[in-house]
Amino acid sequence: MKVLGINGSPRGERSATLQLIAAVLEDAKEKGAEVDVVNLIDLDIRFRNACSACFQEGRCVEEDDFPELYTKIKAADGLVLGSPVYIDLITGQMKLLIDRMADGIQCQALSGKYGCSVSTSGDHAEQAVVTYLNHFLQMLGATPVGGVGVAIGRDQNALTRAEEDARELGKTLAEAILTQRRYPDIEAFHQRFQEKFKAVITGAKPEWPGDYEHWVDQVWVW
Ligand SMILES: Cc1cc2nc3c(=O)[nH]c(=O)nc-3n(C[C@H](O)[C@H](O)[C@H](O)COP(=O)(O)O)c2cc1C
């Protein structure tokens, strides 16, 4: 069982959000997971120009650090996404990664995998970020098992308390992976999403042969 943490804070190793990710990973590791963490600020991940090559060829043509990270993401059984709140939303570093994975949504690239999300803020919007990151995981076909968000600006002990919740989250994540826990509401979302996208993919067949072939391989269209 592999669990990968991804930190969107530009503060890298000094990041409070990284502390929450590390707490999740710590307990996932106790449950037997092989864990790894990536600070997006250490990687060269560029914005793209909506060329759609990924929809056509099933891979990105940009020669930066994204393809290697994407391979790592797809090799993990569980993902822990983390971003601090920047002007009420996720950081630019995290959004760059998310936009580069648009094709992953169309191909439901994380189908069968589990995940969770964490966020820290000065004083607001951390729950909105957790909700957004978990929604992104769900759009990719993964099953989010929970999240931890904490405002740390006004309470010095808030982060330490949240680390306890993050450790619990790590246990839940590892157990969900080990037992392949079912979440009926999320399964229903995935089913609705797939129905909707089936029409898009079959309609877009000439422009997106890469994605269409993936759907045929998965026997989602035939
Ligand atoms: C550019 C910038 C924008 C921020 N915007 C918000 C915000 O909208 N709401 C908030 O509560 N905190 C905001 N903060 C504070 C951070 O979310 C907070 O310090 C967070 O814990 C930093 O996490 P990190 O150490 O993982 O980078 C902002 C900080 C920066 C540098």
The ligand as an SDF file (V2000), in Angstrom:
LIG
                    3D

 31 33  0  0  0  0  0  0  0  0999 V2000
   -0.5100   35.2060   -0.3060 C   0  0  0  0  0  0  0  0  0  0  0  0
   -1.2190   34.7250    0.9360 C   0  0  0  0  0  0  0  0  0  0  0  0
   -2.5930   34.7370    0.9800 C   0  0  0  0  0  0  0  0  0  0  0  0
   -3.2900   34.2920    2.1170 C   0  0  0  0  0  0  0  0  0  0  0  0
   -4.6560   34.3140    2.1250 N   0  0  0  0  0  0  0  0  0  0  0  0
   -5.3280   33.9290    3.2410 C   0  0  0  0  0  0  0  0  0  0  0  0
   -6.7640   33.9690    3.2750 C   0  0  0  0  0  0  0  0  0  0  0  0
   -7.4370   34.3320    2.3270 O   0  0  0  0  0  0  0  0  0  0  0  0
   -7.3940   33.5560    4.4150 N   0  0  0  0  0  0  0  0  0  0  0  0
   -6.6920   33.1460    5.5270 C   0  0  0  0  0  0  0  0  0  0  0  0
   -7.3110   32.8100    6.5210 O   0  0  0  0  0  0  0  0  0  0  0  0
   -5.3150   33.0570    5.4950 N   0  0  0  0  0  0  0  0  0  0  0  0
   -4.6370   33.4460    4.3970 C   0  0  0  0  0  0  0  0  0  0  0  0
   -3.2460   33.3740    4.3630 N   0  0  0  0  0  0  0  0  0  0  0  0
   -2.5310   32.7590    5.5010 C   0  0  0  0  0  0  0  0  0  0  0  0
   -2.1330   31.2990    5.2300 C   0  0  0  0  0  0  0  0  0  0  0  0
   -3.2340   30.5570    4.7440 O   0  0  0  0  0  0  0  0  0  0  0  0
   -1.6410   30.6270    6.5100 C   0  0  0  0  0  0  0  0  0  0  0  0
   -0.5570   31.3530    7.0460 O   0  0  0  0  0  0  0  0  0  0  0  0
   -1.2630   29.1770    6.2850 C   0  0  0  0  0  0  0  0  0  0  0  0
   -1.2390   28.4950    7.5120 O   0  0  0  0  0  0  0  0  0  0  0  0
    0.0880   29.0340    5.6070 C   0  0  0  0  0  0  0  0  0  0  0  0
    0.3360   27.6780    5.4340 O   0  0  0  0  0  0  0  0  0  0  0  0
    1.7670   27.1220    4.9970 P   0  0  0  0  0  0  0  0  0  0  0  0
    2.7050   27.3740    6.1670 O   0  0  0  0  0  0  0  0  0  0  0  0
    1.5300   25.6700    4.7740 O   0  0  0  0  0  0  0  0  0  0  0  0
    2.1850   27.8550    3.7890 O   0  0  0  0  0  0  0  0  0  0  0  0
   -2.5520   33.8220    3.2440 C   0  0  0  0  0  0  0  0  0  0  0  0
   -1.1420   33.8230    3.1950 C   0  0  0  0  0  0  0  0  0  0  0  0
   -0.4750   34.2760    2.0590 C   0  0  0  0  0  0  0  0  0  0  0  0
    1.0410   34.2820    2.0150 C   0  0  0  0  0  0  0  0  0  0  0  0
  1  2  1  0
  2  3  1  0
  2 30  2  0
  3  4  2  0
  4  5  1  0
  4 28  1  0
  5  6  2  0
  6  7  1  0
  6 13  1  0
  7  8  2  0
  7  9  1  0
  9 10  1  0
 10 11  2  0
 10 12  1  0
 12 13  2  0
 13 14  1  0
 14 15  1  0
 14 28  1  0
 15 16  1  0
 16 17  1  0
 16 18  1  0
 18 19  1  0
 18 20  1  0
 20 21  1  0
 20 22  1  0
 22 23  1  0
 23 24  1  0
 24 25  2  0
 24 26  1  0
 24 27  1  0
 28 29  2  0
 29 30  1  0
 30 31  1  0
M  END
$$$$
